[in-house]
Amino acid sequence: MRIPKSWVPLLARRIVDNLVKKELVESQVPVETLIAETERLLLEELTVEDRLNDEVRQILKKFEPEIEKGRLDYRRLFDMTKQKLVKERNIII
């Protein structure tokens, strides 16, 4: 995650407040519910790369012996695997 988790509630509130204030949206649910859902969506999007990195680490565990012997470069494999998954899944990070 590129921004601190502690900022997410503040960002969610500011986004919703601005949208409502500028009358760009008309909330049919309580504003607090809208803020909570916005916060959930922000966290989900901000953690996409973290989850992807965890998945790449799991994939590379299969190659641990080769990496430990120095036959494979972990950083290079990590980057290549991550880019492949990003491309296959059309992930924006």
Kinemage of the C-alpha trace (Angstrom):
@kinemage 1
@onewidth
@group {chain A} dominant
@subgroup {mainchain}
@vectorlist {calphas} color= white
{ca met a 1} P 0.000 0.000 0.000
{ca arg a 2} L 1.423 3.343 -1.011
{ca ile a 3} L -0.400 5.494 1.522
{ca pro a 4} L -0.810 4.853 5.245
{ca lys a 5} L -3.926 2.912 6.223
{ca ser a 6} L -4.679 5.587 8.783
{ca trp a 7} L -5.394 8.046 5.950
{ca val a 8} L -8.141 5.935 4.369
{ca pro a 9} L -11.007 7.023 6.684
{ca leu a 10} L -10.089 10.676 6.169
{ca leu a 11} L -9.878 10.260 2.397
{ca ala a 12} L -13.205 8.412 2.275
{ca arg a 13} L -14.922 11.142 4.295
{ca arg a 14} L -13.467 13.921 2.144
{ca ile a 15} L -14.458 12.173 -1.093
{ca val a 16} L -18.033 11.596 0.038
{ca asp a 17} L -18.372 15.066 1.579
{ca asn a 18} L -17.142 16.712 -1.623
{ca leu a 19} L -19.410 14.642 -3.857
{ca val a 20} L -22.461 15.410 -1.716
{ca lys a 21} L -21.539 19.079 -1.229
{ca lys a 22} L -21.116 19.630 -4.982
{ca glu a 23} L -24.361 17.727 -5.564
{ca leu a 24} L -22.624 15.226 -7.823
{ca val a 25} L -24.353 12.396 -5.997
{ca glu a 26} L -27.573 12.117 -4.069
{ca ser a 27} L -27.216 9.610 -1.276
{ca gln a 28} L -30.111 7.210 -0.799
{ca val a 29} L -28.415 5.727 2.269
{ca pro a 30} L -27.079 7.500 5.357
{ca val a 31} L -23.876 9.420 4.608
{ca glu a 32} L -21.996 7.379 7.225
{ca thr a 33} L -22.892 4.191 5.335
{ca leu a 34} L -21.653 5.760 2.125
{ca ile a 35} L -18.403 6.758 3.842
{ca ala a 36} L -17.921 3.249 5.247
{ca glu a 37} L -18.443 1.677 1.809
{ca thr a 38} L -16.078 4.190 0.199
{ca glu a 39} L -13.477 3.346 2.838
{ca arg a 40} L -13.895 -0.385 2.140
{ca leu a 41} L -13.484 0.163 -1.601
{ca leu a 42} L -10.409 2.354 -1.128
{ca leu a 43} L -8.763 -0.249 1.108
{ca glu a 44} L -9.559 -2.990 -1.379
{ca glu a 45} L -7.979 -1.066 -4.245
{ca leu a 46} L -4.981 0.059 -2.226
{ca thr a 47} L -4.153 -3.477 -1.140
{ca val a 48} L -4.259 -5.024 -4.630
{ca glu a 49} L -0.483 -4.770 -4.984
{ca asp a 50} L 0.098 -6.172 -1.490
{ca arg a 51} L -2.034 -9.218 -2.285
{ca leu a 52} L -0.301 -9.643 -5.632
{ca asn a 53} L 3.131 -9.521 -3.947
{ca asp a 54} L 2.015 -12.211 -1.483
{ca glu a 55} L 0.844 -14.399 -4.357
{ca val a 56} L 4.158 -13.973 -6.204
{ca arg a 57} L 6.059 -14.969 -3.034
{ca gln a 58} L 3.950 -18.124 -2.795
{ca ile a 59} L 4.627 -18.979 -6.440
{ca leu a 60} L 8.371 -18.474 -5.993
{ca lys a 61} L 8.512 -20.788 -2.965
{ca lys a 62} L 8.581 -23.645 -5.496
{ca phe a 63} L 11.942 -22.362 -6.692
{ca glu a 64} L 13.533 -21.821 -3.256
{ca pro a 65} L 16.211 -24.502 -3.660
{ca glu a 66} L 17.375 -23.050 -6.979
{ca ile a 67} L 17.308 -19.510 -5.621
{ca glu a 68} L 19.269 -20.506 -2.500
{ca lys a 69} L 21.905 -22.207 -4.628
{ca gly a 70} L 22.360 -18.966 -6.518
{ca arg a 71} L 21.143 -20.372 -9.811
{ca leu a 72} L 18.191 -18.000 -9.950
{ca asp a 73} L 17.941 -14.322 -9.011
{ca tyr a 74} L 14.995 -13.884 -6.623
{ca arg a 75} L 14.461 -10.175 -7.332
{ca arg a 76} L 14.460 -10.715 -11.081
{ca leu a 77} L 12.094 -13.692 -10.827
{ca phe a 78} L 9.833 -11.728 -8.506
{ca asp a 79} L 9.614 -8.783 -10.902
{ca met a 80} L 9.082 -10.988 -13.956
{ca thr a 81} L 6.380 -13.066 -12.245
{ca lys a 82} L 4.628 -9.982 -10.939
{ca gln a 83} L 4.617 -8.308 -14.354
{ca lys a 84} L 3.276 -11.480 -15.946
{ca leu a 85} L 0.383 -11.641 -13.467
{ca val a 86} L -0.335 -7.928 -13.884
{ca lys a 87} L -0.533 -8.346 -17.646
{ca glu a 88} L -2.618 -11.537 -17.522
{ca arg a 89} L -5.134 -10.066 -15.079
{ca asn a 90} L -5.159 -6.492 -16.373
{ca ile a 91} L -4.303 -5.192 -12.919
{ca ile a 92} L -3.548 -1.521 -12.482
{ca ile a 93} L -0.978 -0.849 -9.784
